[in-house]
Amino acid sequence: MINRNFRKIINRFSGLHKLKEMKDNVRFKCQKCGFCCRAFPVVATKKEAKHNKLLIENSKPIIKNLRLLSKKKNECVFLNEKNECDINNSKPILCQTYPFYYNSKNKKFYYDINCPGIGKGRKINLEKIKNLTLKFENQISKKELELRYLLIFEEKIKKEKIKL
């Protein structure tokens, strides 16, 4: 059964990602605007939290293998006044890969067009995004994976009729 808190998260945040399929490698450089740390829920796996005491202390379980990080003033607790992550070297996988997403079901890459860092900096290493995504997916159950796809790819699922 889906935890009520997780259902609220899905209802509140689904549709915020404005995803575009990647046809070519896209350039990206973080602009330190804090958009990603403010706009979306920050989720870590139980395994990630186990290796980082700060993640345990600043999160709560939402379903079996996923933890939701606390927010302060509607932003991630680890976002500092310079719009930088205080746990940059050990931040959750989903934070490491934003604004890019790899959909292991249809084997396509997407990026969030709302991120102001898109089109700036170096070309992204798609293999790294794919490997981090698969690492994340291996740490959660099939049901949790379906919920992740619902949260991130809801619009694409509707448009492309992707089955979960």
C-alpha positions as CSV (number, residue, x, y, z in Angstrom):
1,M,0.0,0.0,0.0
2,I,1.2,3.5,-0.8
3,N,2.1,5.6,2.2
4,R,-0.3,8.7,2.4
5,N,2.7,11.0,2.5
6,F,4.0,9.6,-0.7
7,R,0.6,9.9,-2.4
8,K,0.6,13.6,-1.3
9,I,4.1,14.1,-2.9
10,I,2.9,12.5,-6.1
11,N,-0.1,14.7,-6.2
12,R,1.8,17.9,-5.4
13,F,4.8,17.4,-7.6
14,S,3.7,15.4,-10.6
15,G,3.7,17.5,-13.7
16,L,6.4,20.0,-12.4
17,H,9.1,18.3,-14.5
18,K,8.9,19.6,-18.0
19,L,10.8,16.8,-19.7
20,K,12.2,16.8,-23.2
21,E,13.6,13.7,-24.8
22,M,17.3,14.0,-25.6
23,K,18.2,13.6,-29.2
24,D,21.8,14.6,-28.9
25,N,24.1,15.1,-25.9
26,V,23.1,18.2,-24.1
27,R,25.4,20.7,-22.4
28,F,24.9,21.4,-18.7
29,K,26.5,23.5,-16.0
30,C,24.8,24.1,-12.7
31,Q,23.8,27.7,-12.3
32,K,23.5,27.4,-8.5
33,C,20.0,28.8,-8.6
34,G,18.6,26.3,-6.2
35,F,15.6,25.5,-8.4
36,C,16.0,21.8,-8.1
37,C,16.3,21.9,-4.3
38,R,13.2,24.0,-3.9
39,A,10.8,22.8,-6.6
40,F,11.0,19.0,-6.0
41,P,10.9,16.6,-3.1
42,V,14.4,15.2,-2.3
43,V,14.3,11.5,-2.0
44,A,17.1,9.1,-0.9
45,T,17.2,5.4,-0.8
46,K,17.4,3.6,2.5
47,K,20.9,2.3,1.5
48,E,22.1,5.9,0.7
49,A,20.8,7.1,4.1
50,K,22.5,4.2,5.9
51,H,25.9,5.4,4.7
52,N,25.2,9.1,5.6
53,K,24.2,10.0,9.2
54,L,23.0,13.4,8.1
55,L,20.5,11.8,5.6
56,I,19.1,9.6,8.4
57,E,18.8,12.6,10.8
58,N,17.1,14.8,8.2
59,S,14.7,12.5,6.5
60,K,11.7,10.2,7.2
61,P,10.7,7.0,5.6
62,I,7.9,7.3,3.1
63,I,7.8,3.7,1.8
64,K,10.0,0.7,2.5
65,N,13.3,1.7,0.8
66,L,12.8,5.4,0.2
67,R,13.3,8.3,2.6
68,L,12.1,11.9,2.0
69,L,14.5,14.6,3.1
70,S,13.2,17.3,5.3
71,K,12.6,20.8,4.0
72,K,13.2,24.1,5.7
73,K,11.4,27.1,4.3
74,N,10.3,24.9,1.4
75,E,13.8,23.9,0.3
76,C,16.1,21.0,1.0
77,V,17.7,21.2,4.4
78,F,21.1,20.8,2.8
79,L,20.8,23.8,0.5
80,N,23.0,26.6,1.9
81,E,22.8,30.4,1.5
82,K,25.1,30.2,-1.6
83,N,22.6,27.8,-3.3
84,E,25.1,25.0,-2.9
85,C,24.6,21.6,-1.4
86,D,26.2,21.1,2.0
87,I,26.5,17.3,1.3
88,N,27.6,17.7,-2.3
89,N,30.1,14.7,-2.1
90,S,27.5,12.4,-0.7
91,K,24.2,13.7,-2.0
92,P,21.5,11.3,-3.1
93,I,21.6,9.7,-6.6
94,L,18.5,11.6,-7.8
95,C,20.2,14.9,-6.8
96,Q,23.4,13.9,-8.7
97,T,21.5,13.2,-11.9
98,Y,19.1,16.2,-12.0
99,P,18.1,17.6,-14.5
100,F,18.7,14.4,-16.4
101,Y,16.6,11.3,-16.3
102,Y,17.2,7.9,-17.8
103,N,14.0,5.8,-18.4
104,S,15.2,2.2,-18.2
105,K,11.9,1.0,-19.5
106,N,12.1,2.7,-22.8
107,K,15.9,3.2,-22.8
108,K,15.6,7.0,-23.5
109,F,17.2,10.0,-21.8
110,Y,15.2,13.1,-20.8
111,Y,16.1,16.4,-19.3
112,D,14.0,19.0,-17.5
113,I,13.7,22.1,-19.6
114,N,13.0,24.2,-16.5
115,C,16.6,24.0,-15.4
116,P,18.5,27.1,-16.3
117,G,21.8,25.2,-16.6
118,I,20.7,23.4,-19.7
119,G,22.7,24.4,-22.8
120,K,25.6,25.7,-20.7
121,G,28.9,24.1,-19.9
122,R,30.2,20.7,-21.0
123,K,28.3,17.9,-22.7
124,I,26.8,15.4,-20.3
125,N,28.1,11.9,-19.8
126,L,25.0,9.9,-20.6
127,E,26.6,6.6,-19.5
128,K,27.1,8.1,-16.0
129,I,23.5,9.2,-15.8
130,K,22.3,5.7,-16.9
131,N,24.6,3.9,-14.4
132,L,23.5,6.1,-11.5
133,T,19.9,5.6,-12.4
134,L,20.3,1.8,-12.6
135,K,22.2,1.9,-9.3
136,F,19.2,3.8,-7.7
137,E,16.7,1.4,-9.2
138,N,18.6,-1.6,-7.9
139,Q,18.2,-0.3,-4.3
140,I,14.4,-0.1,-4.4
141,S,11.5,-2.5,-4.9
142,K,9.6,-2.9,-8.2
143,K,6.6,-1.1,-6.6
144,E,8.8,1.8,-5.5
145,L,10.3,2.0,-9.0
146,E,6.8,2.2,-10.4
147,L,6.1,5.1,-8.0
148,R,9.3,6.9,-9.1
149,Y,8.2,6.6,-12.7
150,L,4.8,7.9,-11.9
151,L,6.3,10.9,-10.1
152,I,8.9,11.8,-12.7
153,F,7.5,10.6,-16.0
154,E,3.7,11.2,-15.4
155,E,3.2,13.5,-18.4
156,K,5.3,11.3,-20.7
157,I,3.5,8.2,-19.5
158,K,0.2,9.8,-20.5
159,K,1.4,11.2,-23.8
160,E,3.4,8.1,-24.9
161,K,1.1,5.6,-23.2
162,I,4.1,3.9,-21.5
163,K,3.0,1.0,-19.4
164,L,4.4,0.6,-15.8
